[in-house]
């Protein structure tokens, strides 16, 4: 497998397919479950925002949303196990994209009432966004690369709807450039933020820029398994990177897993 500049294996190909089968088929083998671990923390933040800000149905912007996984878990009560079975189970190869979408929409219609929350997805993959929208997971989507360009006027208007911005793995590839463009789009109504960030990617620069914009960032005391290492090469490269940034992997990444930390940022 090819590795990227961070030392991680490149999984670009699973984010650009017309449907999520490659995504779930690949990540199931790597025990990728961080959206499940993030779910109670995001739910708690949404509940707190709803209570303290008096917003009955907050708008959540999922940065690097891919196929709308966080929305499926948080808005519609899905689990990662259910999604793995749905998109990488034994009968999945007999489905077309259209039949997968029909099954997703039926699952939403027949399931428990949705949580009172709106989800916007931000991603560079048009295919992933299109699927998440058509399935009904997302209420809106922004196909944009905010690392390299300011949002258009239309995109800025959508970003301004954001009450809470979240992510579960894109920080490190996405930097303070994207985060601060999201903050700027809010004008005088900066969103709350919660980001799960791999320990190999220092969050200091993002936290510093947010502090300049009037935020206070708190790191959660716990650590969260993201997925298993895919190859011995990936493990060795990431252990080297952790050493380079002054992070001790003993008993954590040395056990064969990538670990993330949770950072919650609120405007003062």
WOTANOR-V623237 format. One record per pair of residues at least 12 apart in sequence whose ideal C-beta (glycine too) atoms are under 8 Angstrom apart, sorted by the first residue. I is the first residue (numbers start at 1). J is the second residue. Records with the same first field share a line. If there is no record, write none. Layout:
I: J / J
This chain:
1: 230 / 231 / 233 / 234
3: 233 / 234 / 237
6: 172 / 173 / 200 / 201 / 238 / 241
7: 200 / 234 / 237 / 238 / 240 / 241
8: 234 / 237 / 238 / 258
9: 230 / 231 / 234
11: 26 / 27
14: 26 / 27
15: 66 / 123 / 125 / 128
16: 125 / 127 / 128
17: 127
18: 97 / 127 / 130 / 131
19: 67 / 87 / 97 / 100 / 101 / 131
20: 66 / 67 / 83 / 87 / 100 / 128 / 131
21: 87 / 88 / 92 / 100
23: 66 / 67 / 87 / 128
24: 83 / 84 / 86 / 87 / 88
25: 87 / 88 / 92
27: 227
28: 84 / 88
30: 227 / 228 / 230
31: 225 / 227 / 228
32: 80 / 226 / 227
33: 80 / 225 / 227
34: 168 / 169 / 196 / 224 / 225 / 226 / 227 / 260
35: 69 / 70 / 73 / 80 / 168
36: 73 / 79 / 80
37: 224 / 225
38: 70 / 166 / 168 / 196 / 224 / 262
39: 70 / 73 / 74
41: 194 / 220 / 262
42: 60 / 70 / 74 / 166 / 194
43: 74
45: 164 / 192 / 194 / 264
46: 58 / 60 / 74 / 115 / 117 / 164
49: 163 / 164 / 192
50: 116
53: 163
55: 163
56: 116
57: 116 / 117 / 118
58: 117 / 118 / 163 / 164
59: 117 / 118 / 119 / 120 / 139 / 161 / 162 / 163 / 164
60: 74 / 117 / 118 / 119 / 120 / 162 / 163 / 164 / 165 / 166
61: 120 / 121 / 122 / 159 / 162 / 164 / 165 / 166 / 182 / 191
62: 119 / 120 / 121 / 122 / 166 / 167
63: 122 / 165 / 166 / 167 / 170 / 171 / 174 / 178 / 182 / 195
64: 122 / 123 / 167 / 168 / 169 / 170 / 173 / 174
65: 119 / 121 / 122 / 123 / 128 / 129 / 132 / 138 / 141
66: 123 / 125 / 128 / 132
67: 128 / 131 / 132 / 135 / 137
68: 119 / 121 / 128 / 131 / 132 / 133 / 135 / 137 / 138
69: 83 / 168
70: 119 / 166 / 168
71: 119 / 121 / 132 / 137 / 138
72: 137
74: 115 / 117 / 119
75: 114 / 115 / 117 / 119 / 137
76: 107 / 108 / 111 / 112 / 114 / 115 / 137
77: 111 / 112 / 115
86: 103 / 104 / 107
87: 100
97: 131
101: 131 / 134 / 135
104: 135 / 136 / 137
105: 135 / 136
108: 135 / 136
118: 139 / 140 / 161
119: 137 / 138 / 139 / 140
120: 138 / 139 / 140 / 141 / 142 / 158 / 161 / 162
121: 133 / 138 / 140 / 141 / 142
122: 141 / 142 / 144 / 146
123: 141 / 142 / 143
124: 143 / 144 / 145
125: 143
126: 143
129: 141 / 142 / 143
140: 158 / 161
142: 155 / 158 / 159
146: 174 / 177 / 178 / 181 / 182
147: 174 / 175 / 177 / 178
148: 177
150: 181
151: 181 / 185
155: 185
156: 185
159: 181 / 182 / 185 / 186
160: 185 / 186 / 187 / 189
162: 182 / 185 / 186 / 191
163: 191 / 192
164: 191 / 192 / 193 / 194
165: 179 / 182 / 191 / 192 / 193 / 194
166: 193 / 194 / 195
167: 194 / 195 / 196 / 197
168: 196 / 260
169: 196 / 198 / 226 / 260
171: 195 / 196 / 197 / 198 / 201 / 203 / 206
172: 197 / 198 / 200 / 201
175: 205 / 206
176: 205 / 206 / 209
179: 193 / 206 / 209 / 210
180: 209 / 210 / 213
183: 210 / 213
190: 213 / 214 / 215 / 267
192: 264 / 265 / 266 / 267
193: 210 / 215 / 263 / 264 / 265 / 266
194: 262 / 263 / 264 / 265
195: 262 / 263 / 265
196: 224 / 226 / 260 / 261 / 262
197: 260 / 261 / 262 / 263
198: 226 / 258 / 259 / 260
199: 223 / 242 / 247 / 249 / 252 / 253 / 259 / 260 / 261
200: 238 / 241 / 242 / 245 / 247 / 258
202: 245
203: 217 / 219 / 261 / 263
206: 263
207: 263 / 265
210: 265
213: 267
214: 267 / 268
215: 265 / 266 / 267 / 268
216: 265 / 266 / 268
217: 263 / 264 / 265
218: 263 / 264 / 265
219: 261 / 262 / 263
220: 261 / 262 / 263 / 264
222: 262
223: 252 / 259 / 260 / 261
224: 259 / 260 / 261 / 262
225: 257 / 258 / 259 / 260
226: 257 / 258 / 259 / 260
227: 257 / 258
228: 256 / 257 / 258
229: 256 / 257 / 258
235: 253 / 256
238: 253 / 258
239: 253 / 254
